Amino acid sequence: MAEDKKKFDLYLFGRVLALARPYRLVFGSAALLALVLAPLGIARPYLIQRMVDDYIFVNDIAGLTRIALLIFGVLVLESLLRYFFIFSTNWLGQSVIRDLRVNMFRHITSLRLRYFDRTPIGTATTRTINDIETINTVFSEGIITIVADLLSLFAVLGIMLYTSWQLTLICLITMPFLILASYIFKEKVKASFQAVRTQIQRMNAFLQERITGMRILQIFNVEAEEMARFKVINREYTTANLNAILYYAIFFPVVEIIAAASLGLMVWWGAQDVIRGGEVTLGALVAFPIYLDMLFRPIRMLADKFNTLQMGLVAAERVFDVLDTDAQIENVGTFKKEKLNGNIDFRNVWFAYNDEDWILKDLSFSIQPGDTMAIVGSTGSGKTTITNILNRFYEIQKGSILIDGKELHHYELEGLRSRIGIVLQDVFLFGGSVIENITLRNDKITREEVVNAAKMIGAHPFIEKLPGGYDYQVMERGATLSMGQRQLISFVRALVFNPDILILDEATSSVDPETESVIQFAIETLIKKRTSIIIAHRLSTIRHATNILVLEKGRKLEFGSHEELLKNDDGRYRELYEMQFLQGVSEE
C-alpha cells in the first residue's frame, strides 16, 4: 500500500511539474542559478579562511585589501544571483497557478449541474482559490529550492572535508540527532497541515452557506445556534493550526541546541589543535562556524520545505480531482442553426437525478413551431426538470428529445443554448450595473437594444428612476432591488438575446399584481413570435396557451387546451382550476 502511494505521489509530482512546461526556459534558468549559487555560497568563508591564514599573519596589507574586495565582489554577485533565483522561482509559481486558475474556471463552468448539486460551493471555492495558491509553493519554495539546498549542502560538506576532515567529523557527531529531529518534525507537520487543509475547506463551506442564507437565519432567529456550530468549527481549525505551530516551536529550538552543541565541540577540539600547532589552522577555525551555519541551515529548512512540497502535492491532488471529474456535458454535436423553428418533441423520456429515482416517467408530448405550451402540476411533479433537460443541463437516461426533427445531443451545445431563453422564478443578479446584468457583458448587444427590450416589457420606467439608470450598480444577488424589479431585469435579459424558444419558469409567481399586469401584456405579445413553454401555479395566466400539459409524479395525465381540459369533469386540471377559482372568490 505504501509502495502504491509512493508511485502515486511520484506520478502526481510529475503531473505538477508538467504544468511548468510552457515556462521551461524560466524553470531551466532557475535550476541553472541553483547550480551556480551552491559553489558561490561557500566561496566567502573559504576566502575568509585564506585572508586569515595567508595575509593577516604575514602583515600583507595589499593582499588583504585585494581579498577583501574579492569577498565584497562575491557577496554582491551572490546577492544579485539570489535575487534573480528567488524572483524567477516565484514568477514561475505565479504563472503556473494563473494558468491553472483559468483552466479550473473553464472546467468548472463546463460541468453538469449535477456536480454542483452534490458539491458544496465552499468546497469548490477552496479548491479554486486556496488549493491552487498552495500549488505555487511547489515551484517557489519546493523542488528547485530543495535542489538548491541539497547542492549547497554537498558543496559545504566537500569544502569542510577539504579544509579539515577532523573538524568536519567533530561537527558531524550531532548530525544523527538533527536528522532524527527533522524526520519527526516532517511527519508531524505533514499530518497537521493535512488537518489544516481539511478544516479550511469545512470553514469555507460553512461560511459560504450561512452568508448566502443569512436572511433565513435572521428570519427564524437561529443566529445563536449557528454561532455555536461556527465556534466548534473555528475551534477545530484553530487547534489544527496550533498543532502545526507547536511542532515548529519545538523543532527550531532543538535544532539551535544541536547546532550550538556542534559548534561548541568544534571550537573546543579545534582550538586545542591550533594551540598544539596541529593541522587545523586559525583561518579554518574562523571559517568553520560559517560553514557550520551553512550546513545546518539547509538541513533545518529541508524538513520544512519537504512539508511545503508535500502540502503543494496534497493541494494539487484536490485540484486534479476536480479537473479529472468526468461530469462535463458531452458537446459532441456539430449541428448548428442560426434560427430554430421551435418544433419540440419529447418521446418516451425517462429521467432521474439519482440512479433510478425517476422524476420523469415515459413522458411524451409535442409542441409545434410558434405554439405555447403551459405545464401545470403539484410540487415535485417534474415541471422544472423538463426545462433543465431541454437545455441539456442534465442528460436523460431513456427516450429522446428532438428540436426541429433532430435529436438534442446532435446540436452544438453553445449554439443550442443561445437560441433558448429562460426566465426563472429565483432571479440571480451579479454585482455590476443593470445593463451588465442584462447583457452579461456581451459586446454584441447594444445599449439601444437593451432600452427597447426594457420598454417592450415595461421595465424602462423603473430602471430610469434608479440612480444612474441603466448604469446603476446592483449589489450582489440584487439585494437592493425588489423581487419584482429583479424579475423584470431577468425578463429583459432573456428577451434581449432574442431566443427562438422562450421558457418562463414561474416567472410571475413572486411579483405583485401591478407588476404582473405590466409584464403579462409583454408575455402575450412575445410568445406569438416564438415557441414558448410556461410553468405557472396561477392558472389564470395560462389561458392563452395553445396546449396545457398536466403532470403528476412525472407522468402525463392530461394534454390539451384550456377549454378542452375544463370539459373533463374528473380531470386534474379542472380540479386545480376550481381550487384556485374558489380561493380567489374567497379572498375577494
Stockholm file with secondary structure:
# STOCKHOLM 1.0

chainA/1-588         MAEDKKKFDLYLFGRVLALARPYRLVFGSAALLALVLAPLGIARPYLIQRMVDDYIFVNDIAGLTRIALLIFGVLVLESLLRYFFIFSTNWLGQSVIRDLRVNMFRHITSLRLRYFDRTPIGTATTRTINDIETINTVFSEGIITIVADLLSLFAVLGIMLYTSWQLTLICLITMPFLILASYIFKEKVKASFQAVRTQIQRMNAFLQERITGMRILQIFNVEAEEMARFKVINREYTTANLNAILYYAIFFPVVEIIAAASLGLMVWWGAQDVIRGGEVTLGALVAFPIYLDMLFRPIRMLADKFNTLQMGLVAAERVFDVLDTDAQIENVGTFKKEKLNGNIDFRNVWFAYNDEDWILKDLSFSIQPGDTMAIVGSTGSGKTTITNILNRFYEIQKGSILIDGKELHHYELEGLRSRIGIVLQDVFLFGGSVIENITLRNDKITREEVVNAAKMIGAHPFIEKLPGGYDYQVMERGATLSMGQRQLISFVRALVFNPDILILDEATSSVDPETESVIQFAIETLIKKRTSIIIAHRLSTIRHATNILVLEKGRKLEFGSHEELLKNDDGRYRELYEMQFLQGVSEE
#=GR chainA/1-588 SS CHHHHHHHHHHHHHHHHHTTGGGHHHHHHHHHHHHHHHHHHTHHHHHHHHIIIIIITTTCHHHHHHHHHHHHHHHHHHHHHHHHHHHHHHHHHHHHHHHHHHHHHHHHHTBCHHHHHHSCHHHHHHIIIIIHHHHHHIIIIIHHHHHHHHHHHHHHHHHHHHHCHHHHHHHGGGHHHHHHHHHHHHHHHHHHHHHHHHHHHHHHHHHHHHHHTHHHHHHTTCHHHHHHHHHHHHHHHHHHHHHHHHHHHHHHHHHHHHHHHHHHHHHHHHHHHHHHTCSCCHHHHHHHHHHHHHHHHHHHHHHHHHHHHHHHHHHHHHHHHHHTCCCBCCCCCCBCCSSCCCCEEEEEEEEESSTTCEEEEEEEEEECTTCEEEEEESTTSSHHHHHHHHTTSSCCSEEEEEETTEEGGGBCHHHHHHTEEEECSSCCCCSEEHHHHHHTTCTTSCHHHHHHHHHHHTCHHHHHHSTTGGGCEECGGGTTSCHHHHHHHHHHHHHHTCCSEEEEESTTTTSCHHHHHHHHHHHHHHTTSSEEEEECSCGGGCTTCSEEEEEETTEEEEEECHHHHHTCTTCHHHHHHHHHHHHHHHHC
#=GC SS_cons         CHHHHHHHHHHHHHHHHHTTGGGHHHHHHHHHHHHHHHHHHTHHHHHHHHIIIIIITTTCHHHHHHHHHHHHHHHHHHHHHHHHHHHHHHHHHHHHHHHHHHHHHHHHHTBCHHHHHHSCHHHHHHIIIIIHHHHHHIIIIIHHHHHHHHHHHHHHHHHHHHHCHHHHHHHGGGHHHHHHHHHHHHHHHHHHHHHHHHHHHHHHHHHHHHHHTHHHHHHTTCHHHHHHHHHHHHHHHHHHHHHHHHHHHHHHHHHHHHHHHHHHHHHHHHHHHHHHTCSCCHHHHHHHHHHHHHHHHHHHHHHHHHHHHHHHHHHHHHHHHHHTCCCBCCCCCCBCCSSCCCCEEEEEEEEESSTTCEEEEEEEEEECTTCEEEEEESTTSSHHHHHHHHTTSSCCSEEEEEETTEEGGGBCHHHHHHTEEEECSSCCCCSEEHHHHHHTTCTTSCHHHHHHHHHHHTCHHHHHHSTTGGGCEECGGGTTSCHHHHHHHHHHHHHHTCCSEEEEESTTTTSCHHHHHHHHHHHHHHTTSSEEEEECSCGGGCTTCSEEEEEETTEEEEEECHHHHHTCTTCHHHHHHHHHHHHHHHHC
//
